[in-house]
Amino acid sequence: MMIKRSSELADGTVSILSGRGEVHQTVFLDHNTSCQIVRLGAIVTIAPGKTTGFHIHHNDYEVCYVLSGTARATDDNEQVVL
């Protein structure tokens, strides 16, 4: 597995799964550089009022860190505040 150098990071503003607004995403691992172990490793910054679209992870995990403020997420059909 190889983590990219800062000069190689894919960095930009994207709309994720028809969410509300755009989010900033920096990809540091992807399926091309992780030997198929990790499908995606990214830092995603979501501004207040913006969202990612609803999505399901099959045989995958999603880790969320909230650095400031709060966020709402749906986990197993239950709304939780992070």
C-alpha positions as CSV (number, residue, x, y, z in Angstrom):
1,M,0.0,0.0,0.0
2,M,1.3,3.5,-0.9
3,I,0.1,6.8,0.6
4,K,0.5,9.6,-2.0
5,R,2.8,12.5,-1.5
6,S,1.1,15.9,-1.0
7,S,2.0,16.9,-4.6
8,E,0.2,13.7,-5.9
9,L,-3.0,14.1,-4.0
10,A,-6.3,14.5,-6.0
11,D,-7.7,17.6,-4.5
12,G,-10.9,19.4,-5.5
13,T,-14.6,20.2,-5.0
14,V,-17.1,17.6,-5.8
15,S,-20.8,16.7,-5.5
16,I,-21.1,13.3,-3.7
17,L,-24.0,11.1,-4.7
18,S,-26.4,13.9,-5.4
19,G,-25.9,15.5,-2.0
20,R,-26.9,19.1,-1.3
21,G,-24.1,21.4,-2.5
22,E,-20.5,20.5,-3.0
23,V,-17.9,19.3,-0.6
24,H,-14.1,19.5,-0.6
25,Q,-12.3,16.2,-1.0
26,T,-8.6,15.2,-0.9
27,V,-8.0,11.6,-1.9
28,F,-4.8,10.0,-0.4
29,L,-5.6,6.3,-1.1
30,D,-7.4,4.8,-4.0
31,H,-7.8,1.3,-5.6
32,N,-4.9,2.0,-7.9
33,T,-2.4,2.6,-5.1
34,S,-3.7,0.4,-2.3
35,C,-3.4,-3.1,-3.9
36,Q,-7.2,-3.4,-3.7
37,I,-7.1,-3.4,0.1
38,V,-8.7,0.1,0.4
39,R,-11.2,1.3,-2.2
40,L,-10.9,5.0,-1.1
41,G,-9.1,7.0,1.6
42,A,-10.1,10.6,1.6
43,I,-10.4,13.7,3.7
44,V,-13.8,15.2,3.0
45,T,-14.7,18.7,4.3
46,I,-18.4,19.3,4.5
47,A,-19.5,22.9,5.1
48,P,-22.6,23.8,7.2
49,G,-25.8,23.0,5.3
50,K,-24.1,20.8,2.7
51,T,-24.5,17.0,2.5
52,T,-23.3,13.8,0.9
53,G,-26.1,11.8,-0.8
54,F,-27.5,8.7,0.9
55,H,-25.3,5.7,0.3
56,I,-24.7,2.2,1.6
57,H,-21.4,0.5,2.3
58,H,-21.4,-3.2,1.6
59,N,-18.4,-4.9,3.2
60,D,-16.8,-1.5,3.7
61,Y,-16.4,0.9,6.6
62,E,-16.8,4.7,6.8
63,V,-15.0,6.6,9.5
64,C,-16.2,10.1,10.4
65,Y,-14.3,12.6,12.5
66,V,-16.0,15.8,13.3
67,L,-13.4,18.5,14.1
68,S,-15.8,21.2,15.1
69,G,-19.6,21.6,15.3
70,T,-21.9,18.6,14.9
71,A,-23.1,16.4,12.1
72,R,-26.1,14.1,11.5
73,A,-25.6,10.7,10.1
74,T,-27.8,7.7,9.4
75,D,-26.5,4.4,10.7
76,D,-28.7,1.3,10.2
77,N,-31.7,3.5,9.6
78,E,-31.1,5.4,12.8
79,Q,-30.3,9.1,12.8
80,V,-27.4,9.9,15.1
81,V,-25.6,13.1,16.0
82,L,-21.8,13.1,15.8
